[in-house]
Amino acid sequence: MLLTIWRHGEAGLAPRDIDRELTDRGRSDVSAAAEAFSRWLTQAGHPRVTHLRYSPLIRTSQTADILQRALHPSCCVADEQLAPGAAVTSKIWLTTDAAHVVLVSHDPFVSRAIALWSDDGALPPLLPSGYATLDVLSLERGGATVLRHRPSPRGGSDE
């Protein structure tokens, strides 16, 4: 199974963290990254995204809307387990028979999950709109291989 972990796009300020919305730059970065990601999936012969799960906060919901329009998953659902403070130990994302799942969440969860599951603490953390795609055997330490690591929508490392 492929698992892509995506950090929400750049968010603006708000009196409460839960009310922060994507900025225009955040929307643009997510759109551009989603288009490049879709092209990469096709060119590399990887399965299309079948399931999209996202934190219910506004900025992640907006990111998921952009990804849904670009990637056309068959299932798109908000998931409380991806809200800030999410536990990296959760296995809920492997309960489906999906070929490719995208999780949209927040840092530090996204960067910690990638480092743990790939057993590679040297990877740079994901910036807003960054993502990594893992080939997952299990969600245990070292149970996944990084296929693509794009910590920034404007370039960066790539496995």
C-alpha positions in Angstrom: 0.0 0.0 0.0 1.1 3.5 -0.7 0.7 6.2 2.0 1.2 9.8 1.2 1.5 12.1 4.2 0.8 15.8 3.3 1.2 18.9 5.5 -1.6 21.5 5.0 -0.8 24.6 3.0 0.4 27.9 4.4 -2.2 29.3 6.8 -2.8 32.8 7.9 -3.4 34.2 11.4 -6.6 34.0 13.4 -7.5 34.6 17.0 -7.8 30.8 17.5 -5.6 28.2 15.9 -8.6 26.1 14.8 -9.8 29.1 12.7 -6.7 29.6 10.6 -7.5 29.4 6.9 -5.1 28.9 3.9 -3.5 32.0 2.5 -3.6 32.7 -1.2 0.0 31.4 -1.4 -1.1 28.3 0.6 -3.8 27.6 -2.0 -1.5 28.2 -4.9 1.3 26.0 -3.4 -1.1 23.1 -2.6 -2.5 23.3 -6.2 0.9 23.3 -7.8 2.2 20.4 -5.6 -1.0 18.4 -6.3 -0.6 18.7 -10.0 3.1 17.7 -9.9 2.2 14.8 -7.6 -0.5 13.6 -9.9 1.9 13.7 -12.9 4.6 11.8 -10.9 2.1 9.1 -9.9 1.2 8.6 -13.6 4.8 8.7 -14.8 6.0 6.3 -12.1 3.1 3.9 -12.6 2.0 4.2 -9.0 -1.7 3.6 -8.1 -3.9 6.6 -8.0 -5.1 7.9 -4.7 -8.2 6.0 -3.5 -8.7 7.4 0.0 -8.1 10.9 1.3 -8.3 11.5 5.1 -7.7 14.8 6.7 -7.7 16.7 10.0 -11.1 18.5 10.5 -9.4 21.9 11.1 -10.1 24.5 8.4 -6.7 24.7 6.9 -6.5 20.9 6.4 -10.1 20.8 5.1 -9.2 23.4 2.6 -6.0 21.6 1.6 -8.0 18.3 1.2 -10.6 20.1 -1.0 -7.8 21.1 -3.4 -6.3 17.6 -3.3 -9.7 16.1 -3.9 -10.3 18.2 -7.0 -6.8 17.3 -8.4 -6.6 13.6 -7.4 -10.2 12.4 -7.5 -10.1 9.8 -4.6 -13.1 7.5 -4.3 -13.3 8.4 -0.5 -12.6 11.7 1.2 -13.3 12.0 5.0 -12.4 14.1 8.0 -10.6 12.2 10.7 -10.2 13.4 14.3 -7.2 11.2 14.6 -5.3 13.6 12.3 -6.1 16.7 14.4 -3.2 18.5 16.1 -1.7 16.2 18.7 -2.3 13.1 16.6 -0.5 10.0 17.8 2.0 8.5 15.3 1.2 5.0 16.8 -2.3 4.9 15.3 -2.9 2.0 12.8 -6.4 3.1 11.6 -5.1 4.0 8.1 -4.2 0.4 7.3 -7.6 -1.0 8.1 -8.8 -0.3 4.6 -7.9 -2.3 1.5 -7.0 0.9 -0.3 -4.1 0.9 -2.7 -3.1 4.5 -2.0 -4.1 6.7 1.0 -3.3 10.3 1.5 -3.3 11.8 5.0 -3.5 15.5 5.4 -2.4 16.7 8.8 -0.2 19.0 10.9 3.4 19.2 12.0 4.9 17.7 14.1 2.8 14.6 13.4 3.6 14.5 9.6 7.3 14.8 10.0 7.5 12.4 13.0 5.4 9.8 11.2 7.6 9.8 8.1 10.8 9.6 10.3 9.4 6.8 12.4 7.8 4.7 9.7 10.8 5.0 7.4 13.3 4.8 10.3 15.1 7.9 8.8 15.5 10.8 11.2 17.7 12.7 8.8 14.9 13.6 6.4 14.0 17.3 6.7 10.6 18.1 8.2 7.7 18.9 5.9 7.0 22.6 5.3 3.5 23.8 4.5 2.3 22.0 1.3 5.1 19.5 1.6 4.5 15.7 1.3 6.1 12.3 1.3 5.0 9.1 -0.3 5.8 5.8 1.5 5.6 2.2 0.3 4.2 0.7 3.5 4.5 -2.9 4.8 3.6 -1.9 8.3 3.3 1.2 10.4 6.1 0.2 12.7 9.6 1.7 13.0 11.2 1.0 9.6 8.1 -0.6 8.1 8.0 1.8 5.1 10.2 2.9 2.3 10.2 6.5 1.2 9.5 6.7 -2.5 9.3 10.5 -2.8 10.0 13.2 -0.2 9.1 16.7 -1.1 9.4 18.8 2.1 8.7 22.0 0.3 6.3 22.8 -2.6 9.1 24.8 -4.1 11.6 21.9 -4.4 13.8 20.1 -2.0 14.9 16.5 -1.5 13.5 13.7 -3.5 14.0 10.0 -2.9 
